[in-house]
């Protein structure tokens, strides 16, 4: 799943993966629903966290 993305994705890539807007992506990150970390001002999200989120939501 998502082989075209690197192991760590950005906000823009997260939005593309989940087909959501940036506001929703930031909401998911700030709320701890999707785990990520900030490097300076840039959010970095491990790809496996996105896959886990999708798998949990699809049950």
PQR file of N, CA, C, O and H, with PARSE charges and radii, in Angstrom:
ATOM      1  N   UNK A   1       0.850  -1.184   0.000 -0.4000 1.5000
ATOM      2  CA  UNK A   1       0.000   0.000   0.000 -0.0000 2.0000
ATOM      3  C   UNK A   1       0.892   1.243   0.000  0.5500 1.7000
ATOM      4  O   UNK A   1       1.812   1.350   0.811 -0.5500 1.4000
ATOM      5  N   UNK A   2       0.624   2.161  -0.891 -0.4000 1.5000
ATOM      6  CA  UNK A   2       1.349   3.428  -0.998 -0.0000 2.0000
ATOM      7  C   UNK A   2       2.832   3.245  -1.305  0.5500 1.7000
ATOM      8  O   UNK A   2       3.668   3.932  -0.719 -0.5500 1.4000
ATOM      9  H   UNK A   2      -0.124   2.075  -1.549  0.4000 1.0000
ATOM     10  N   UNK A   3       3.171   2.343  -2.202 -0.4000 1.5000
ATOM     11  CA  UNK A   3       4.564   2.108  -2.552 -0.0000 2.0000
ATOM     12  C   UNK A   3       5.234   3.336  -3.175  0.5500 1.7000
ATOM     13  O   UNK A   3       6.456   3.468  -3.115 -0.5500 1.4000
ATOM     14  H   UNK A   3       2.492   1.784  -2.678  0.4000 1.0000
ATOM     15  N   UNK A   4       4.455   4.223  -3.766 -0.4000 1.5000
ATOM     16  CA  UNK A   4       5.028   5.387  -4.431 -0.0000 2.0000
ATOM     17  C   UNK A   4       5.508   6.459  -3.451  0.5500 1.7000
ATOM     18  O   UNK A   4       6.152   7.425  -3.862 -0.5500 1.4000
ATOM     19  H   UNK A   4       3.462   4.116  -3.815  0.4000 1.0000
ATOM     20  N   UNK A   5       5.201   6.299  -2.153 -0.4000 1.5000
ATOM     21  CA  UNK A   5       5.602   7.263  -1.136 -0.0000 2.0000
ATOM     22  C   UNK A   5       6.796   6.728  -0.352  0.5500 1.7000
ATOM     23  O   UNK A   5       6.966   5.518  -0.203 -0.5500 1.4000
ATOM     24  H   UNK A   5       4.678   5.515  -1.819  0.4000 1.0000
ATOM     25  N   UNK A   6       7.624   7.652   0.150 -0.4000 1.5000
ATOM     26  CA  UNK A   6       8.755   7.252   0.988 -0.0000 2.0000
ATOM     27  C   UNK A   6       8.240   6.832   2.363  0.5500 1.7000
ATOM     28  O   UNK A   6       7.043   6.934   2.634 -0.5500 1.4000
ATOM     29  H   UNK A   6       7.487   8.636   0.029  0.4000 1.0000
ATOM     30  N   UNK A   7       9.124   6.366   3.220 -0.4000 1.5000
ATOM     31  CA  UNK A   7       8.736   5.867   4.537 -0.0000 2.0000
ATOM     32  C   UNK A   7       8.242   6.970   5.470  0.5500 1.7000
ATOM     33  O   UNK A   7       7.535   6.695   6.440 -0.5500 1.4000
ATOM     34  H   UNK A   7      10.096   6.283   3.000  0.4000 1.0000
ATOM     35  N   UNK A   8       8.609   8.202   5.181 -0.4000 1.5000
ATOM     36  CA  UNK A   8       8.153   9.358   5.956 -0.0000 2.0000
ATOM     37  C   UNK A   8       7.529  10.338   4.969  0.5500 1.7000
ATOM     38  O   UNK A   8       8.145  10.708   3.969 -0.5500 1.4000
ATOM     39  H   UNK A   8       9.182   8.425   4.393  0.4000 1.0000
ATOM     40  N   UNK A   9       6.293  10.756   5.264 -0.4000 1.5000
ATOM     41  CA  UNK A   9       5.569  11.630   4.339 -0.0000 2.0000
ATOM     42  C   UNK A   9       5.344  13.005   4.952  0.5500 1.7000
ATOM     43  O   UNK A   9       5.444  13.187   6.166 -0.5500 1.4000
ATOM     44  H   UNK A   9       5.793  10.456   6.076  0.4000 1.0000
ATOM     45  N   UNK A  10       5.040  13.962   4.094 -0.4000 1.5000
ATOM     46  CA  UNK A  10       4.756  15.335   4.507 -0.0000 2.0000
ATOM     47  C   UNK A  10       3.240  15.546   4.590  0.5500 1.7000
ATOM     48  O   UNK A  10       2.455  14.653   4.273 -0.5500 1.4000
ATOM     49  H   UNK A  10       4.959  13.814   3.108  0.4000 1.0000
ATOM     50  N   UNK A  11       2.860  16.723   5.015 -0.4000 1.5000
ATOM     51  CA  UNK A  11       1.440  17.083   5.079 -0.0000 2.0000
ATOM     52  C   UNK A  11       0.787  16.958   3.700  0.5500 1.7000
ATOM     53  O   UNK A  11      -0.302  16.398   3.574 -0.5500 1.4000
ATOM     54  H   UNK A  11       3.498  17.448   5.272  0.4000 1.0000
ATOM     55  N   UNK A  12       1.446  17.473   2.680 -0.4000 1.5000
ATOM     56  CA  UNK A  12       0.870  17.414   1.334 -0.0000 2.0000
ATOM     57  C   UNK A  12       0.668  15.966   0.887  0.5500 1.7000
ATOM     58  O   UNK A  12      -0.355  15.637   0.285 -0.5500 1.4000
ATOM     59  H   UNK A  12       2.330  17.928   2.782  0.4000 1.0000
ATOM     60  N   UNK A  13       1.628  15.115   1.177 -0.4000 1.5000
ATOM     61  CA  UNK A  13       1.500  13.706   0.803 -0.0000 2.0000
ATOM     62  C   UNK A  13       0.413  13.018   1.627  0.5500 1.7000
ATOM     63  O   UNK A  13      -0.331  12.190   1.101 -0.5500 1.4000
ATOM     64  H   UNK A  13       2.458  15.383   1.666  0.4000 1.0000
ATOM     65  N   UNK A  14       0.315  13.355   2.914 -0.4000 1.5000
ATOM     66  CA  UNK A  14      -0.748  12.813   3.764 -0.0000 2.0000
ATOM     67  C   UNK A  14      -2.112  13.186   3.194  0.5500 1.7000
ATOM     68  O   UNK A  14      -3.010  12.347   3.121 -0.5500 1.4000
ATOM     69  H   UNK A  14       0.919  14.028   3.341  0.4000 1.0000
ATOM     70  N   UNK A  15      -2.267  14.436   2.792 -0.4000 1.5000
ATOM     71  CA  UNK A  15      -3.527  14.894   2.197 -0.0000 2.0000
ATOM     72  C   UNK A  15      -3.846  14.102   0.939  0.5500 1.7000
ATOM     73  O   UNK A  15      -4.993  13.718   0.712 -0.5500 1.4000
ATOM     74  H   UNK A  15      -1.538  15.118   2.851  0.4000 1.0000
ATOM     75  N   UNK A  16      -2.838  13.863   0.134 -0.4000 1.5000
ATOM     76  CA  UNK A  16      -3.032  13.101  -1.102 -0.0000 2.0000
ATOM     77  C   UNK A  16      -3.399  11.650  -0.789  0.5500 1.7000
ATOM     78  O   UNK A  16      -4.278  11.079  -1.434 -0.5500 1.4000
ATOM     79  H   UNK A  16      -1.906  14.175   0.319  0.4000 1.0000
ATOM     80  N   UNK A  17      -2.740  11.063   0.185 -0.4000 1.5000
ATOM     81  CA  UNK A  17      -2.988   9.662   0.542 -0.0000 2.0000
ATOM     82  C   UNK A  17      -4.414   9.459   1.053  0.5500 1.7000
ATOM     83  O   UNK A  17      -5.073   8.479   0.702 -0.5500 1.4000
ATOM     84  H   UNK A  17      -2.026  11.527   0.709  0.4000 1.0000
ATOM     85  N   UNK A  18      -4.882  10.384   1.878 -0.4000 1.5000
ATOM     86  CA  UNK A  18      -6.197  10.236   2.508 -0.0000 2.0000
ATOM     87  C   UNK A  18      -7.297  11.004   1.778  0.5500 1.7000
ATOM     88  O   UNK A  18      -8.471  10.909   2.136 -0.5500 1.4000
ATOM     89  H   UNK A  18      -4.347  11.180   2.163  0.4000 1.0000
ATOM     90  N   UNK A  19      -6.914  11.757   0.764 -0.4000 1.5000
ATOM     91  CA  UNK A  19      -7.877  12.577   0.008 -0.0000 2.0000
ATOM     92  C   UNK A  19      -8.630  13.527   0.942  0.5500 1.7000
ATOM     93  O   UNK A  19      -9.858  13.604   0.929 -0.5500 1.4000
ATOM     94  H   UNK A  19      -5.960  11.834   0.473  0.4000 1.0000
ATOM     95  N   UNK A  20      -7.844  14.252   1.759 -0.4000 1.5000
ATOM     96  CA  UNK A  20      -8.397  15.227   2.697 -0.0000 2.0000
ATOM     97  C   UNK A  20      -7.684  16.554   2.491  0.5500 1.7000
ATOM     98  O   UNK A  20      -6.660  16.625   1.811 -0.5500 1.4000
ATOM     99  H   UNK A  20      -6.846  14.190   1.770  0.4000 1.0000
ATOM    100  N   UNK A  21      -8.236  17.597   3.081 -0.4000 1.5000
ATOM    101  CA  UNK A  21      -7.618  18.914   3.016 -0.0000 2.0000
ATOM    102  C   UNK A  21      -6.578  19.104   4.113  0.5500 1.7000
ATOM    103  O   UNK A  21      -6.473  18.295   5.035 -0.5500 1.4000
ATOM    104  H   UNK A  21      -9.068  17.539   3.633  0.4000 1.0000
ATOM    105  N   UNK A  22      -5.821  20.173   3.999 -0.4000 1.5000
ATOM    106  CA  UNK A  22      -4.769  20.445   4.979 -0.0000 2.0000
ATOM    107  C   UNK A  22      -5.322  20.697   6.371  0.5500 1.7000
ATOM    108  O   UNK A  22      -4.727  20.265   7.357 -0.5500 1.4000
ATOM    109  H   UNK A  22      -5.907  20.830   3.250  0.4000 1.0000
ATOM    110  N   UNK A  23      -6.455  21.392   6.469 -0.4000 1.5000
ATOM    111  CA  UNK A  23      -7.032  21.657   7.792 -0.0000 2.0000
ATOM    112  C   UNK A  23      -7.350  20.357   8.511  0.5500 1.7000
ATOM    113  O   UNK A  23      -7.057  20.224   9.700 -0.5500 1.4000
ATOM    114  H   UNK A  23      -6.938  21.743   5.668  0.4000 1.0000
ATOM    115  N   UNK A  24      -7.943  19.397   7.814 -0.4000 1.5000
ATOM    116  CA  UNK A  24      -8.266  18.104   8.411 -0.0000 2.0000
ATOM    117  C   UNK A  24      -6.988  17.357   8.779  0.5500 1.7000
ATOM    118  O   UNK A  24      -6.932  16.719   9.830 -0.5500 1.4000
ATOM    119  H   UNK A  24      -8.180  19.505   6.849  0.4000 1.0000
ATOM    120  N   UNK A  25      -5.975  17.425   7.943 -0.4000 1.5000
ATOM    121  CA  UNK A  25      -4.702  16.751   8.229 -0.0000 2.0000
ATOM    122  C   UNK A  25      -4.073  17.310   9.501  0.5500 1.7000
ATOM    123  O   UNK A  25      -3.635  16.548  10.363 -0.5500 1.4000
ATOM    124  H   UNK A  25      -6.021  17.943   7.089  0.4000 1.0000
ATOM    125  N   UNK A  26      -4.025  18.630   9.625 -0.4000 1.5000
ATOM    126  CA  UNK A  26      -3.478  19.244  10.835 -0.0000 2.0000
ATOM    127  C   UNK A  26      -4.313  18.871  12.061  0.5500 1.7000
ATOM    128  O   UNK A  26      -3.761  18.656  13.140 -0.5500 1.4000
ATOM    129  H   UNK A  26      -4.380  19.250   8.925  0.4000 1.0000
ATOM    130  N   UNK A  27      -5.610  18.795  11.909 -0.4000 1.5000
ATOM    131  CA  UNK A  27      -6.506  18.403  13.004 -0.0000 2.0000
ATOM    132  C   UNK A  27      -6.184  16.985  13.477  0.5500 1.7000
ATOM    133  O   UNK A  27      -6.110  16.731  14.679 -0.5500 1.4000
ATOM    134  H   UNK A  27      -6.058  18.970  11.032  0.4000 1.0000
ATOM    135  N   UNK A  28      -5.992  16.064  12.529 -0.4000 1.5000
ATOM    136  CA  UNK A  28      -5.655  14.685  12.879 -0.0000 2.0000
ATOM    137  C   UNK A  28      -4.304  14.602  13.587  0.5500 1.7000
ATOM    138  O   UNK A  28      -4.146  13.819  14.524 -0.5500 1.4000
ATOM    139  H   UNK A  28      -6.051  16.271  11.552  0.4000 1.0000
ATOM    140  N   UNK A  29      -3.342  15.387  13.156 -0.4000 1.5000
ATOM    141  CA  UNK A  29      -2.018  15.383  13.775 -0.0000 2.0000
ATOM    142  C   UNK A  29      -2.033  16.026  15.160  0.5500 1.7000
ATOM    143  O   UNK A  29      -1.498  15.466  16.117 -0.5500 1.4000
ATOM    144  H   UNK A  29      -3.470  16.023  12.394  0.4000 1.0000
ATOM    145  N   UNK A  30      -2.638  17.184  15.260 -0.4000 1.5000
ATOM    146  CA  UNK A  30      -2.671  17.887  16.558 -0.0000 2.0000
ATOM    147  C   UNK A  30      -3.480  17.117  17.591  0.5500 1.7000
ATOM    148  O   UNK A  30      -3.180  17.174  18.784 -0.5500 1.4000
ATOM    149  H   UNK A  30      -3.073  17.639  14.483  0.4000 1.0000
ATOM    150  N   UNK A  31      -4.505  16.398  17.140 -0.4000 1.5000
ATOM    151  CA  UNK A  31      -5.327  15.615  18.050 -0.0000 2.0000
ATOM    152  C   UNK A  31      -4.723  14.270  18.417  0.5500 1.7000
ATOM    153  O   UNK A  31      -5.276  13.546  19.245 -0.5500 1.4000
ATOM    154  H   UNK A  31      -4.748  16.352  16.171  0.4000 1.0000
ATOM    155  N   UNK A  32      -3.602  13.932  17.813 -0.4000 1.5000
ATOM    156  CA  UNK A  32      -2.953  12.664  18.119 -0.0000 2.0000
ATOM    157  C   UNK A  32      -3.609  11.468  17.463  0.5500 1.7000
ATOM    158  O   UNK A  32      -3.268  10.328  17.775 -0.5500 1.4000
ATOM    159  H   UNK A  32      -3.153  14.520  17.140  0.4000 1.0000
ATOM    160  N   UNK A  33      -4.536  11.706  16.568 -0.4000 1.5000
ATOM    161  CA  UNK A  33      -5.215  10.606  15.882 -0.0000 2.0000
ATOM    162  C   UNK A  33      -4.259   9.943  14.903  0.5500 1.7000
ATOM    163  O   UNK A  33      -4.253   8.721  14.752 -0.5500 1.4000
ATOM    164  H   UNK A  33      -4.814  12.632  16.314  0.4000 1.0000
ATOM    165  N   UNK A  34      -3.462  10.754  14.247 -0.4000 1.5000
ATOM    166  CA  UNK A  34      -2.365  10.262  13.412 -0.0000 2.0000
ATOM    167  C   UNK A  34      -1.086  10.786  14.041  0.5500 1.7000
ATOM    168  O   UNK A  34      -0.947  11.986  14.276 -0.5500 1.4000
ATOM    169  H   UNK A  34      -3.467  11.746  14.369  0.4000 1.0000
ATOM    170  N   UNK A  35      -0.160   9.888  14.312 -0.4000 1.5000
ATOM    171  CA  UNK A  35       1.089  10.283  14.950 -0.0000 2.0000
ATOM    172  C   UNK A  35       2.083  10.837  13.949  0.5500 1.7000
ATOM    173  O   UNK A  35       2.196  10.352  12.823 -0.5500 1.4000
ATOM    174  H   UNK A  35      -0.274   8.913  14.121  0.4000 1.0000
ATOM    175  N   UNK A  36       2.787  11.844  14.373 -0.4000 1.5000
ATOM    176  CA  UNK A  36       3.817  12.446  13.547 -0.0000 2.0000
ATOM    177  C   UNK A  36       4.719  13.276  14.437  0.5500 1.7000
ATOM    178  O   UNK A  36       4.520  13.339  15.650 -0.5500 1.4000
ATOM    179  H   UNK A  36       2.695  12.239  15.287  0.4000 1.0000
ATOM    180  N   UNK A  37       5.685  13.897  13.848 -0.4000 1.5000
ATOM    181  CA  UNK A  37       6.580  14.756  14.611 -0.0000 2.0000
ATOM    182  C   UNK A  37       6.965  15.951  13.747  0.5500 1.7000
ATOM    183  O   UNK A  37       6.893  15.907  12.519 -0.5500 1.4000
ATOM    184  H   UNK A  37       5.847  13.846  12.863  0.4000 1.0000
ATOM    185  N   UNK A  38       7.369  17.006  14.419 -0.4000 1.5000
ATOM    186  CA  UNK A  38       7.765  18.212  13.709 -0.0000 2.0000
ATOM    187  C   UNK A  38       9.283  18.283  13.687  0.5500 1.7000
ATOM    188  O   UNK A  38       9.956  18.060  14.694 -0.5500 1.4000
ATOM    189  H   UNK A  38       7.428  17.041  15.417  0.4000 1.0000
ATOM    190  N   UNK A  39       9.790  18.595  12.528 -0.4000 1.5000
ATOM    191  CA  UNK A  39      11.206  18.864  12.356 -0.0000 2.0000
ATOM    192  C   UNK A  39      11.294  20.320  11.927  0.5500 1.7000
ATOM    193  O   UNK A  39      11.108  20.652  10.756 -0.5500 1.4000
ATOM    194  H   UNK A  39       9.244  18.777  11.710  0.4000 1.0000
ATOM    195  N   UNK A  40      11.579  21.172  12.884 -0.4000 1.5000
ATOM    196  CA  UNK A  40      11.462  22.611  12.626 -0.0000 2.0000
ATOM    197  C   UNK A  40       9.992  22.950  12.508  0.5500 1.7000
ATOM    198  O   UNK A  40       9.222  22.748  13.447 -0.5500 1.4000
ATOM    199  H   UNK A  40      11.730  20.903  13.835  0.4000 1.0000
ATOM    200  N   UNK A  41       9.603  23.467  11.353 -0.4000 1.5000
ATOM    201  CA  UNK A  41       8.192  23.793  11.120 -0.0000 2.0000
ATOM    202  C   UNK A  41       7.496  22.761  10.247  0.5500 1.7000
ATOM    203  O   UNK A  41       6.316  22.911   9.929 -0.5500 1.4000
ATOM    204  H   UNK A  41      10.228  23.632  10.590  0.4000 1.0000
ATOM    205  N   UNK A  42       8.217  21.714   9.856 -0.4000 1.5000
ATOM    206  CA  UNK A  42       7.697  20.726   8.922 -0.0000 2.0000
ATOM    207  C   UNK A  42       7.230  19.479   9.655  0.5500 1.7000
ATOM    208  O   UNK A  42       7.984  18.894  10.432 -0.5500 1.4000
ATOM    209  H   UNK A  42       9.175  21.593  10.114  0.4000 1.0000
ATOM    210  N   UNK A  43       5.993  19.071   9.414 -0.4000 1.5000
ATOM    211  CA  UNK A  43       5.483  17.819   9.964 -0.0000 2.0000
ATOM    212  C   UNK A  43       6.022  16.644   9.153  0.5500 1.7000
ATOM    213  O   UNK A  43       6.064  16.692   7.924 -0.5500 1.4000
ATOM    214  H   UNK A  43       5.380  19.547   8.783  0.4000 1.0000
ATOM    215  N   UNK A  44       6.429  15.599   9.850 -0.4000 1.5000
ATOM    216  CA  UNK A  44       6.872  14.347   9.234 -0.0000 2.0000
ATOM    217  C   UNK A  44       5.985  13.241   9.810  0.5500 1.7000
ATOM    218  O   UNK A  44       5.821  13.137  11.025 -0.5500 1.4000
ATOM    219  H   UNK A  44       6.395  15.560  10.848  0.4000 1.0000
ATOM    220  N   UNK A  45       5.425  12.431   8.940 -0.4000 1.5000
ATOM    221  CA  UNK A  45       4.494  11.382   9.356 -0.0000 2.0000
ATOM    222  C   UNK A  45       5.004  10.047   8.813  0.5500 1.7000
ATOM    223  O   UNK A  45       5.135   9.884   7.600 -0.5500 1.4000
ATOM    224  H   UNK A  45       5.558  12.516   7.953  0.4000 1.0000
ATOM    225  N   UNK A  46       5.291   9.091   9.699 -0.4000 1.5000
ATOM    226  CA  UNK A  46       5.702   7.769   9.207 -0.0000 2.0000
ATOM    227  C   UNK A  46       4.582   7.131   8.388  0.5500 1.7000
ATOM    228  O   UNK A  46       3.423   7.137   8.804 -0.5500 1.4000
ATOM    229  H   UNK A  46       5.184   9.223  10.684  0.4000 1.0000
ATOM    230  N   UNK A  47       4.924   6.590   7.240 -0.4000 1.5000
ATOM    231  CA  UNK A  47       3.925   6.001   6.347 -0.0000 2.0000
ATOM    232  C   UNK A  47       3.146   4.888   7.031  0.5500 1.7000
ATOM    233  O   UNK A  47       1.945   4.745   6.804 -0.5500 1.4000
ATOM    234  H   UNK A  47       5.865   6.585   6.902  0.4000 1.0000
ATOM    235  N   UNK A  48       3.823   4.090   7.875 -0.4000 1.5000
ATOM    236  CA  UNK A  48       3.123   2.979   8.528 -0.0000 2.0000
ATOM    237  C   UNK A  48       2.019   3.481   9.461  0.5500 1.7000
ATOM    238  O   UNK A  48       1.044   2.768   9.699 -0.5500 1.4000
ATOM    239  H   UNK A  48       4.799   4.207   8.059  0.4000 1.0000
ATOM    240  N   UNK A  49       2.159   4.690   9.987 -0.4000 1.5000
ATOM    241  CA  UNK A  49       1.118   5.271  10.846 -0.0000 2.0000
ATOM    242  C   UNK A  49      -0.132   5.567  10.016  0.5500 1.7000
ATOM    243  O   UNK A  49      -1.254   5.361  10.481 -0.5500 1.4000
ATOM    244  H   UNK A  49       2.951   5.269   9.794  0.4000 1.0000
ATOM    245  N   UNK A  50       0.062   6.042   8.809 -0.4000 1.5000
ATOM    246  CA  UNK A  50      -1.066   6.325   7.916 -0.0000 2.0000
ATOM    247  C   UNK A  50      -1.773   5.024   7.541  0.5500 1.7000
ATOM    248  O   UNK A  50      -3.002   4.953   7.545 -0.5500 1.4000
ATOM    249  H   UNK A  50       0.973   6.209   8.431  0.4000 1.0000
ATOM    250  N   UNK A  51      -0.993   4.005   7.221 -0.4000 1.5000
ATOM    251  CA  UNK A  51      -1.571   2.695   6.871 -0.0000 2.0000
ATOM    252  C   UNK A  51      -2.343   2.136   8.063  0.5500 1.7000
ATOM    253  O   UNK A  51      -3.449   1.624   7.893 -0.5500 1.4000
ATOM    254  H   UNK A  51       0.005   4.063   7.218  0.4000 1.0000
ATOM    255  N   UNK A  52      -1.770   2.226   9.275 -0.4000 1.5000
ATOM    256  CA  UNK A  52      -2.464   1.747  10.479 -0.0000 2.0000
ATOM    257  C   UNK A  52      -3.776   2.487  10.692  0.5500 1.7000
ATOM    258  O   UNK A  52      -4.783   1.875  11.048 -0.5500 1.4000
ATOM    259  H   UNK A  52      -0.871   2.641   9.413  0.4000 1.0000
ATOM    260  N   UNK A  53      -3.773   3.801  10.475 -0.4000 1.5000
ATOM    261  CA  UNK A  53      -4.985   4.612  10.618 -0.0000 2.0000
ATOM    262  C   UNK A  53      -6.060   4.123   9.645  0.5500 1.7000
ATOM    263  O   UNK A  53      -7.222   3.984  10.028 -0.5500 1.4000
ATOM    264  H   UNK A  53      -2.955   4.299  10.186  0.4000 1.0000
ATOM    265  N   UNK A  54      -5.690   3.868   8.420 -0.4000 1.5000
ATOM    266  CA  UNK A  54      -6.651   3.403   7.415 -0.0000 2.0000
ATOM    267  C   UNK A  54      -7.190   2.038   7.805  0.5500 1.7000
ATOM    268  O   UNK A  54      -8.392   1.796   7.697 -0.5500 1.4000
ATOM    269  H   UNK A  54      -4.746   3.981   8.109  0.4000 1.0000
ATOM    270  N   UNK A  55      -6.332   1.153   8.250 -0.4000 1.5000
ATOM    271  CA  UNK A  55      -6.767  -0.206   8.609 -0.0000 2.0000
ATOM    272  C   UNK A  55      -7.725  -0.172   9.803  0.5500 1.7000
ATOM    273  O   UNK A  55      -8.717  -0.901   9.813 -0.5500 1.4000
ATOM    274  H   UNK A  55      -5.355   1.350   8.338  0.4000 1.0000
ATOM    275  N   UNK A  56      -7.446   0.658  10.803 -0.4000 1.5000
ATOM    276  CA  UNK A  56      -8.338   0.767  11.965 -0.0000 2.0000
ATOM    277  C   UNK A  56      -9.691   1.354  11.585  0.5500 1.7000
ATOM    278  O   UNK A  56     -10.726   0.923  12.092 -0.5500 1.4000
ATOM    279  H   UNK A  56      -6.640   1.251  10.795  0.4000 1.0000
ATOM    280  N   UNK A  57      -9.678   2.339  10.690 -0.4000 1.5000
ATOM    281  CA  UNK A  57     -10.927   2.988  10.272 -0.0000 2.0000
ATOM    282  C   UNK A  57     -11.784   2.091   9.391  0.5500 1.7000
ATOM    283  O   UNK A  57     -12.997   2.283   9.311 -0.5500 1.4000
ATOM    284  H   UNK A  57      -8.837   2.690  10.278  0.4000 1.0000
ATOM    285  N   UNK A  58     -11.175   1.116   8.731 -0.4000 1.5000
ATOM    286  CA  UNK A  58     -11.930   0.286   7.803 -0.0000 2.0000
ATOM    287  C   UNK A  58     -12.545  -0.939   8.468  0.5500 1.7000
ATOM    288  O   UNK A  58     -13.230  -1.717   7.803 -0.5500 1.4000
ATOM    289  H   UNK A  58     -10.189   0.959   8.795  0.4000 1.0000
ATOM    290  N   UNK A  59     -12.317  -1.125   9.750 -0.4000 1.5000
ATOM    291  CA  UNK A  59     -12.901  -2.281  10.453 -0.0000 2.0000
ATOM    292  C   UNK A  59     -14.291  -2.031  10.897  0.5500 1.7000
ATOM    293  O   UNK A  59     -14.913  -2.906  11.499 -0.5500 1.4000
ATOM    294  H   UNK A  59     -11.761  -0.494  10.290  0.4000 1.0000
TER
END
